[in-house]
Amino acid sequence: MPDPRIQKLAETLVGYCTAVKTGEKLALVAEISGLPLAREVYKRAVLVGAHVVMSLQDEDCTDFLLRHGSDAQLEFISPNAHFRSEESDASIFIRSTHNTRRGSTLDPAREAVFGRAHQSLNATRAARTAADAHRWTLTQFPTEAYAQEADMSLDEFENFVYRATFADQPDPVKCWTDMRDHQQKYVDWLKGHERVQVRGPHIDLTLSIAGRTFVNSDGRRNMPSGEIFTGPVEDSVTGWVRFTYPAITAGRQVEGVELKFEAGKVVAASARKNQEFLLSRLDTDPGARFLGEFAIGTNYGIDRFTGNILFDEKIGGTIHMAVGNGYIETGSVNKSAVHWDMICDMRQDSEIHVDGELFYKDGQFVV
């Protein structure tokens, strides 16, 4: 019998996150190691009456393509990818892995070819999402690899995941709607404001949110969630930030990242570990050196760093910023094949002022 927490998570993904309806087309994308959750999602979507197109991905095959495929093969877009971005009413992505370091020796230039090839489809899906023509959500299924990354046993990590997603609660959806209501008051307060100043031991940064929208991330797109985010005015970011935790992407861990901004652009970047990779990602395309996202983590149930960005960027008492592509619904116009989240701890001697008024102090909202 499946773990009842897996069944509850599947119900949340289908009924709450994507709210799939009879006759709708659902794209279900999962890695093979996430099959236990994918099966439960598939069953629930079928019972709702949806038309499910399921795509199973194998990380060994993807790794082989990225290492040995020609440029033409890296640039090829599969029919399933077209369906997800252009035709489906909703998409559910289930990530899982048995090796979090698999991509650590890949050539960044080849990854960039692959990323740029998919950029237009990603933009199409983002535009459809912003126009309420497409709904999507992303989650992760606990594996030994994720548990090892977090310095936990598999049982401990499973408990962590199902606690963070409220799958261990009698009514997960109510938990998420309660979080939505709590976060909305800060989203409402920020409307119409312009200048944000962030100060602390690891940051001295100023940016503009004039004309931009903060999004209440309440578990419908990221599962788990717990953040409010926007896209800063592209040429407004000035100052520096030293990110507290390693910045992880494409199987690489970049430690001690420090960025300096002038007129919105990263003009200096350094890292203690994997600096060359950091610089190569920032040079992917012109948009990769600008911020596409500024966010405040609000999930105080996620209280430790796990090396897993889906969870770590939500840590209550932190902020995160993403270099690269922005979200249309925030008003961002920054375009890039990169979207790389990096986290800064704000729980000690740190403040956020908005138009001169104290908004956030030492990891807590004060308005």
Disulfide bonds with the S-S distance in Angstrom:
none
